[in-house]
Amino acid sequence: MDKRVKATLVVLITCLLVAGIVYAVIKTGPDPDISDNTTPTPGATSSVTPDPTLPAETPADTPEATEETTPEPVEERPGHLVRTDYENYQPNESGEIPIIMFHRFLEEYDGKDKEYTTTFREFEALLEDLYNRGFRLISMKDFIECNIDVPAGTMPMVFTFDDGTPGQFSLIEENGTLKVNPKSAVGILMAFNEKHPDFGLKGIFYVNMDIGDNTFKGAGTLKDRFEFLLEHGFELGTHTWGHINYKTQAKSAEDVINSLGKNQKAAYGILPDLEFYSLALPYGSLPQSDALKAYLREGTYEDIHYRHQSIMAVGSNPSKPSISPDYNPDYVPRIRSQGMEPVLQDLTWWLPKMTSDRMFVSDGDPSTIVVPEGRKDRVDTSKLNGKTLITY
């Protein structure tokens, strides 16, 4: 055969074979054993649109979906943190609550009354220390009702002030306007609360109405001063008419009733709805008989009836909460603030001992009382007043 013919036949046959192979590939598609890297990886989102006529597939639970997680704290209001992860921070709402007793405040110590005088500088330092230790202020009313509304993990504390001195609180006049004196305990508290709103702006002032306008002596009338305190969240209580020593001066029921009824009547004369619901005993003194002690709680003077829900002592340890079976509203202990010289069982002595394992530690929710399982017997359930007891 001619060589040119043979070469032509070889080329023709080769072309036919290649054409056959290409046709076969197009007809059958790619080899299923060869990956084209288009298979979705686990967790990837498919771009295929599901058929709406078919039932949706329910994905199997993953370990992440069933794993228990720690509940996040909930801040229901600014500065009011509620937590339910009790095991993590150990709330104990059967613990003790410190009630602090203050008297005189001065810019510089004057050499008098070493045990009951605090300088403004020392008070400012004390507030910082208490805040950093986790204490937050509550009112006397909230203490009595155990209506504790402080952030979860913090410890409630009550401030009390006896005698109505101008270092505790006074007003000054600026451009015809009455303002709090910044050089007073209330002025310092208000400035501190601006920096730390969650600390609280609370306190109760026990006054002797027989000293009249000398109570919180300064600008404004006594009515102006009382109204300012009440409008800013503070409270007023009775410290008796005449600062009576009940142990030595109360010889009869009339003596006790006059000391309290006259004080309440004078308060009504300033503000008609100013009811003294709490009494601070001058000198921490009590009448010598139980019959006379009963008139500290309740009595009637002329047409004025008084009733005290808490009676405050002078010393010298933290108080049981009002839901405790051991709480005694007729003699509630207080801790004196340190004066110019330390005294046994004053606040400086107590602070290192007022740890979270001893004190009332809040869960942040005033509607619940949360305690460890082993301390549920430290709660008198008859005093819960609608609150829910929770143990863990």
Long-range contacts (C-beta under 8 A, 24 or more apart in sequence): 73-152, 73-364, 78-197, 78-198, 79-151, 79-197, 79-198, 80-149, 80-150, 80-151, 80-198, 80-364, 81-151, 81-152, 81-153, 81-364, 82-152, 82-363, 82-364, 82-365, 83-152, 83-153, 83-363, 83-364, 84-363, 86-363, 86-370, 86-390, 86-392, 87-392, 89-152, 89-153, 89-361, 90-356, 90-357, 90-361, 90-372, 91-152, 91-153, 91-361, 91-362, 91-363, 91-370, 91-371, 92-356, 92-357, 92-359, 92-360, 92-361, 92-370, 92-371, 92-372, 92-375, 93-146, 93-148, 93-321, 93-323, 93-360, 93-361, 93-362, 93-363, 93-368, 93-369, 93-370, 93-371, 93-379, 94-321, 94-323, 94-324, 94-360, 94-369, 94-371, 94-375, 94-378, 94-379, 95-155, 95-321, 95-358, 95-359, 95-360, 95-361, 96-317, 96-318, 96-319, 96-320, 96-321, 96-354, 96-358, 96-359, 96-360, 97-143, 97-155, 97-156, 97-157, 97-158, 97-318, 97-319, 97-320, 97-321, 97-359, 97-360, 98-135, 98-157, 98-158, 98-318, 98-319, 98-335, 98-347, 98-350, 98-354, 98-359, 99-143, 99-157, 99-158, 99-160, 99-312, 99-318, 99-319, 99-332, 99-333, 99-334, 99-335, 100-157, 100-158, 100-159, 100-160, 100-334, 100-335, 100-336, 100-337, 100-347, 101-160, 101-162, 101-280, 101-312, 101-314, 101-334, 101-335, 101-336, 101-337, 102-159, 102-160, 102-161, 102-162, 102-168, 102-185, 102-337, 103-161, 103-162, 103-163, 103-165, 104-163, 104-165, 104-167, 105-165, 105-167, 105-168, 105-184, 105-185, 106-167, 107-183, 109-340, 113-339, 114-339, 114-340, 114-341, 115-336, 115-339, 115-340, 115-341, 115-343, 116-336, 116-339, 117-339, 117-340, 118-337, 118-338, 118-339, 120-167, 120-183, 120-184, 120-185, 120-188, 122-338, 123-185, 123-188, 124-188, 124-192, 126-337, 126-347, 127-188, 127-189, 127-192, 127-199, 128-192, 129-351, 130-157, 131-192, 131-196, 131-199, 133-351, 133-354, 134-356, 136-198, 136-199, 136-200, 137-199, 137-200, 137-201, 137-202, 137-203, 138-200, 138-202, 139-202, 139-203, 139-204, 139-233, 139-235, 140-204, 140-235, 140-237, 140-278, 140-310, 141-235, 141-277, 143-310, 143-319, 143-321, 143-322, 144-278, 144-309, 144-310, 144-322, 144-329, 145-322, 145-385, 146-321, 146-322, 146-323, 146-369, 146-383, 146-385, 146-387, 147-366, 148-360, 148-362, 148-366, 149-366, 150-198, 150-200, 150-362, 150-364, 151-198, 151-362, 151-364, 152-362, 152-363, 152-364, 152-365, 153-361, 153-362, 153-364, 154-198, 154-361, 154-362, 155-354, 155-356, 155-359, 155-360, 155-361, 155-362, 156-360, 156-362, 158-202, 158-203, 158-204, 159-202, 159-203, 159-204, 160-203, 160-204, 160-205, 160-206, 160-237, 160-280, 160-312, 160-334, 161-185, 161-203, 161-204, 161-205, 161-206, 162-206, 162-239, 162-280, 162-282, 163-206, 163-207, 163-208, 163-239, 163-243, 164-205, 164-206, 164-207, 164-208, 164-211, 164-214, 164-215, 164-216, 164-239, 165-216, 166-216, 166-217, 166-218, 168-205, 168-216, 169-205, 169-216, 169-225, 169-229, 170-216, 170-217, 170-218, 170-219, 170-225, 171-216, 171-218, 171-219, 171-220, 171-224, 171-225, 171-228, 172-218, 172-219, 173-219, 173-220, 178-219, 178-220, 178-224, 178-228, 180-228, 181-218, 186-229, 186-232, 186-234, 190-232, 201-232, 201-233, 201-234, 202-233, 202-234, 202-235, 203-234, 203-235, 204-234, 204-235, 204-236, 204-237, 204-278, 205-229, 205-234, 205-235, 205-236, 205-237, 206-236, 206-237, 206-238, 206-239, 206-278, 206-279, 206-280, 206-312, 207-236, 207-237, 207-238, 207-239, 207-263, 207-267, 208-239, 208-240, 208-241, 208-242, 208-243, 208-263, 209-241, 209-262, 209-263, 209-266, 209-267, 210-241, 210-242, 210-243, 210-262, 210-263, 210-266, 222-270, 223-270, 223-271, 226-270, 226-271, 226-274, 227-271, 230-271, 230-274, 235-278, 236-267, 236-274, 236-276, 237-276, 237-277, 237-278, 237-279, 237-280, 237-312, 238-263, 238-264, 238-267, 238-276, 238-278, 238-279, 238-280, 238-306, 238-308, 239-263, 239-279, 239-280, 239-282, 240-279, 240-282, 241-266, 243-282, 244-282, 245-282, 245-283, 245-285, 246-281, 246-282, 246-285, 246-286, 246-287, 246-292, 246-296, 247-283, 247-285, 247-286, 247-287, 247-288, 248-285, 250-287, 250-288, 250-292, 252-292, 253-291, 253-292, 253-295, 253-299, 256-287, 256-292, 256-295, 256-296, 256-299, 257-295, 257-299, 257-300, 257-301, 258-301, 260-295, 260-296, 260-299, 260-301, 260-306, 260-308, 261-299, 261-300, 261-301, 261-302, 261-304, 261-306, 262-301, 264-301, 264-304, 264-306, 265-301, 265-302, 265-304, 268-304, 276-306, 276-308, 277-307, 277-308, 277-309, 277-310, 278-308, 278-309, 278-310, 278-311, 278-312, 279-308, 279-310, 279-311, 279-312, 280-311, 280-312, 281-311, 281-312, 281-313, 281-314, 283-314, 284-313, 284-314, 284-315, 286-331, 293-330, 296-330, 297-330, 315-345, 316-344, 316-345, 316-346, 317-345, 317-350, 318-350, 318-354, 318-358, 318-359, 321-360, 322-383, 323-369, 323-379, 323-380, 323-383, 323-384, 324-378, 324-379, 324-380, 325-378, 325-379, 325-380, 327-380, 363-390
